[in-house]
Amino acid sequence: MEIKDIVVHVDSSERTAERVQLATRIAADKDAHVTGVFVIPDPYTPALMAGGYVPTDIFDQFRQEAIADSEKAKELFLKITDAGGVHSEWRTEEGVASTVVARHARYSDLCVVGKGDYDEPVKYPHAELPADLMMTSGRPVLVVPNAGHFEVVGTRILVCWNTSREATRAVNDAMPFLQAAEKVTVLAVNPHKSSGGDHGDTPSADISLHLARHGVNAEAASTVASGIDVADTILARASDLGVDMIVSGAYGHSRTREWVFGGVTESLLRNTTVPTLLSH
């Protein structure tokens, strides 16, 4: 699979420029098209109406402010993509961000979003997006951290491997990046535990051989997490290797319309400091 269509979620936050720049650099490298999606919130939501009756003019004010924000975001998006020399288009739609972006993502090869932060929703909004998109869009999601500038992405990649369906899907979805990378390390953490799956005699060797047949410069690695969280082990190895992308399967389920991640995925998403491609 080639990456030819990229959707990037755009909002009025300060991290939007970093996301658009990253999506633009990927598009320039892959000769891909970039679509910026800005979602004007539906004002008639339980969150806005939780306090009881809200005058109609307040809703109108919210909507006008969001429209103004979308125009500023559009100007920024077009400025960055034009400077990057890529084909792009802009879409503004009213609704729920997760639903709108997921729909557009289904017609793309990659969706780029911010990580968000539930504790700082004004500065880092839409913390629900990564989980919702991973579990509903059917596309790989590249999550951009809330801090840092990423001039390059995908030159050195760490693949989290545990033989699961989700990990297999992530490897397949990340193939365009893996094939272009200078170095790929495939890491299995605690592969010999009873829950570790069928790794074979040498953990990560089989998937590394598969990748090598696709022209990927892959190296098999394994480690044991003794007394520390698996996600912390992954992030420590990523730091040691100086990687600029992590690839992982996303594990979770729906509970009363809320996506709940497994411990490793949630911890990895919360603490990663490099762009992380996740697939479910």
Secondary structure, 3 states (H helix, E strand, C coil): CCCCEEEEECCCCCCHHHHHHHHHHHHHHHCCEEEEEEEEECCCCHHHHCCCCCCHHHHHHHHHHHHHHHHHHHHHHHHHHHHHCCEEEEEEEEECHHHHHHHHHCCCCEEEEECCCCCCCCCCCCCCHHHHHHHHCCCCEEEECCCCCCCCCCCEEEEECCCCHHHHHHHHHCHHHHHHCCEEEEEEECCCCCCCCCCCCCCCHHHHHHHHHCCCCEEEEEECCCCCCHHHHHHHHHHHHCCCEEEEECCEEEECCEEEECHHHHHHHHHCCCCEEEEC
